[in-house]
Structures are given as C-alpha cells and as structure tokens.
Amino acid sequence: MNKQQRIKEIEKIRETETSDWKIEIPWKSKLEPMAVYKIPMHLLVYNKYNGRILSRTKSLENQARIIDAETDEGRELIEELLDKSNLERNKKTKTSIEKYGQQKVGIITKEGIIIDGNRRAMLINKIDHIDHFKAVILPVTLEESPIEIERLETFFQLGEDRKLDYNPIEIYLKTQSLYLQLSKKDKYDQDDEDEDAIKQIYEWIGDYKTDQGLNGVRFRLDVMNKMDDYLDYLEYNNIYTPLDNREDQFRRLTGWLSNYYGENSGKPFDGYTAMILSG
C-alpha cells in the first residue's frame, strides 16, 4: 500500500469511527486534545530514524544499505533493530501487552508513520491476537511539519525518565541531529554556535547525566564532534557502531581537552595557541 492509499484509509477511520478517548498532545506550543483510534497494523510504517535505533540505521545506510520502511525487507530489518535495542525490556513489555493489551497510546502521522510507539508496534506485530495499534493521528504528514514532529518525537522519546532506556550514543546523535536541523549549520562550532538552537534542544531534552543547563547541550555536541573525529580517523565516517560502550571515554577526553581550549586557559604551556591543539 502506498502513501496516498494509507492517507485515504487512515482518514476514513478518523471520519467514520467514534472515539470517546482523547489524550492531550503538546502540539504547536499548546496542549491539544486528540482522539485515540484503533489503527490496523498494515497501515503503519516504522520511522527508521526514530531515536532508539538512529545510530544503527544511519550506520547501515552509510555502508550502502538501503532501508525502505515500506517494504517487507525494510520493515523486518527495523523490527530486528528495535528488538535488539533492549531485549530484556522488550520481553517484559511483550508479556504485559499479551496479558493486558496495549496500555500506552502511540502517535502517528496522517500517512501512518509512527512518531511515538515504534517499539510497541514491533512487539504487537509479534502477537497474533492483536491486529491494531492504539494511536492519535497528527493532522500532518512527516514532510509537512518536520521540525514540529521532531520536537514531539524528542519530547516523548527522551523525556527525563526515559533517557537511560536508550543506548547512550543515541542521545549524542539525536542532540547533534537536532542542532544541525535547527541551526542549518554543517557542524557544531563553539566559536560560531546558534544559541537559539541550543536553547530549544535543552527545552526538548533537558539534562543528561551530570550535564547542567545549556552547557550540558554544548558538552554533548562537543562529545559528538570528538566521536565523529575518531570515526573519520578510522575511515568509518558516519558508521556509529564502533562507539558502543565508549561513552565514558569520550566524555573524559572531551572534558580533558576543554581544559586547553582558548589561549587564556590555565593548562596550556608558554607559547601555546589553539592551533597547536587542533593540529
């Protein structure tokens, strides 16, 4: 089923089915009550760039792997990546859904792309007696409002109580991805930063570990720059899997190097310039 067919079928559900269940969604700077519908599973499309598996899909695509979420092959690959993202938690969640049904509502675009709930949808697809996904339907496609959808996805995926559920590299990669989208820049540069983008990211994601305020966002962006430099050196450009289990090393390295940033720092030796460090 193509995009236009899905839009038509999902719109038909919204027009013909009565829903007495509404939840409030933070949409365009205010809470909007949106109805919850039962969406047949065949009308849904996984978001291959959702924050839980972003490093995996980007790594595969940068190794010339085509991931089309609308094909059987693409869907199966994304389901495999989602399942492996947290095997133990997925096992518990699947057991709960089998026993009680889907308890947490998802969010989809009007063409059926899952904005929040990719993992839950993957688990429901493994359960024979459930053939639908409970979700609110946003009034836009992904292309019509990419930044607002990105904000919404980040809010639900990386809320304060959920960040520790993610592979750490996903936090840094998501922070970088948001900064590049919001700032329209090619890379984060401490000397030429977009402070408005920094503020928005902090509003959406907040603190992480011991980071504090806007400087925490800056630190995560700087850590991601160091990770990219490392991958470039190894000629693994944008292939993020080598970063697994190395978060603390890059945090320590970034913190140590920050002591030497700027000629007025207390660490540099006589005659030091920032060019010595960068070279």
Helices and strands as residue ranges (DSSP letters): H 3-16, E 22-27, E 30-40, G 41-43, H 54-61, H 72-84, H 87-100, E 106-108, E 114-116, H 118-124, E 132-137, H 146-157, G 163-165, H 168-183, G 190-192, H 195-205, H 213-233, G 241-243, H 247-258, H 274-278
